[in-house]
Amino acid sequence: AQKVTQAQTEISVVEKEDVTLDCVYETRDTTYYLFWYKQPPSGELVFLIRRNSFDEQNEISGRYSWNFQKSTSSFNFTITASQVVDSAVYFCALIYAGGTSYGKLTFGQGTILTVHP
Amino acid sequence: EAGVTQFPSHSVIEKGQTVTLRCDPISGHDNLYWYRRVMGKEIKFLLHFVKESKQDESGMPNNRFLAERTGGTYSTLKVQPAELEDSGVYFCASSQDIGHSPKSYEQYFGPGTRLTVT
């Protein structure tokens, strides 16, 4: 069985602070993808990033960066110089990629990030 | 390109009534998924369509839930009769089918339907 844990239920920061959202996962599969989604107040889940289980390179996209470490089964997300618009619920998710179909996402509980001006 | 749309955005019904949720996936996406988030819990998978066929319905809670995808385009999820524990946000997602390329695993979500059963 797969499991994704986001231990931080809520995080509150002041604008321009850096913030890291933690994600730890459990799976016995060797082939999988990890994702981060953002849920702004409008409600939809916005896709942010996909990471292959065989690719441990960190990724940076503007103020966003992701640190994937298989040794600790973690896929953490850092926002540098946070802004008020970053306020949202962030979900980490995992999908098994070794089957004959595209599988289903297993989500963490979500982390509510509030960035104060 | 239009995103995934869901209707209605909110629905309030009484226990025992019937509700039908609709999802229109991104045009050309053969894969369509339904998920649900009950208050305070994680988002959980309900089922997966590939075109009009149910690929995986292992997450459907019970036989009060019926999902259809006639013609392989939009999908409906009917709850009949609704119970209090069915309250939550129902999300629909879609993805392309371009072989087992990484892009096929990217699911794009709609804004959800908030269902309240009183």
Interface residues (C-beta under 8 A of the other chain):
Chain A: V4 Y33 F35 Y37 S42 G43 E44 L45 V46 F47 R50 N52 F91 I95 A97 S101 Y102 G103 K104 L105 T106 F107 G108 Q109 G110
Chain B: G3 V4 S9 N31 Y33 Y35 K41 E42 I43 K44 F45 H48 V50 Q55 D56 G59 V89 F91 A93 S95 D97 H100 P102 S104 Y105 E106 Q107 Y108 F109 G110 P111 G112
